[in-house]
């Protein structure tokens, strides 16, 4: 049972990934599809943070840490912060595309947009 709790962030990241992919693939509304992709992004960020975690470790900042103290991995934390910023920018860009599609086609349904394009 302790093993399950030790790997809980990875399990939650996997569940979020499956939920986000299901939403992105099976919903036909463009905003719902975008929300599914955002959930996938959150799952990837959670996985990155969980992979850099070390039990009984301290933050890798300037401290009076003892010599040889264990520290969490700062690389994945920096990568996750970068991924959050990039994800926010791409989500805003995709939302602006959704707004333009709605203005042009007057619908957010993917199937209707495909029919109107032909």
N, C-alpha and C positions, 0 to 999 in steps of 0.2 A: 504494500500500500504506500509506503514511503517513496518507492520508486516512481509511482504514478504522480505523486505530488512534486517530485523533483523534476519531472518532465512536463508538468502542466502547461507552462508557456508554449512549448512546442506543440502540444495537443491542441491548445486553443488556436495557435497560428494555423495549424492544419485545418481545423474546423472553419475558421474565418476564410481561409483560402477556398475551401469547397463551397461555402455559402456564397462568397463573392463571385466565383466562376459560374455557379448555377444562376444567380441573378443576371449576370452579364450575358449569358448565353441564351437563357430562356425567356427573358422579358422582351417585349417588343417596343416599349416606350423608351425613347432615347435618354431621358433623365434617369429612369430606373437602371438602364444599362450603365450609365456613367456612375451611378451610386454603387453598382456592383463592382466596377473597376476600382473605385475608391476603397471598398472593403478589401479587395485583393491587395491593394497597396498597403493598407494597415496591417494585413497579415504578414506581408513581407517585412515590414518594419519591425513588427513584434518578433519575427523569427531572427532578424539581425541582432536585435537587442538581447534576446535570449541566448543566442550563440556566443555573445561576448561576456556573458555573466560568469562569474566565478564565486563559489561559496566562500564565505569569510574573507572577502577581498575588499579593498578600499578604493575610493575614487582616485584616478591617476592625475591628481592636481598637486600643486605645491603644498605639502603638509610636512609635519614633523614625524613622518612615518619612520618606523624602525627599519634598520638595514635588512634587506631581504624580505620585506613585507609583500604579500601577494596583492596585486592590483588587478582590477577588471581591465579588459582589453579596450583601449581608447579608439582603436581603428574602426571597430564596428559602430561605436557611438558616433564618431564623426561621419561615417558613411550613412548612418541612419538620418542624421540631421540634414545632410545633403539630399538624401532621397525625399525627405519631407518637403523641403523647399522646392525641389524639382517637381514633385507630385502636385503640390499646390499650384504651381505655375501651369502645368499641363492640364490640370482639372479646370482651371479658369479659362484656358484656351478652348478646351472641349465644350465648356458651357457656352462660350461665345459662339462656337459653331452650331450648337443646338439652337440658340436663339436665332441665328441667321436661317437655319433650316426651317424653323417654325414660321418665321416671317415670310419665307418664300413659298413653302408648301402648305401652310396653315394646319399642320398636323405634326405630332411627335411620334406617330406610329411608323415603325420601320417598313412594314409591309405596304402601307399607303404611299410612303415616299418612293418606294421602288416602283409601284404601279404608275404614279404620276410622272416618273422620269421617262418611261417608255413612250 
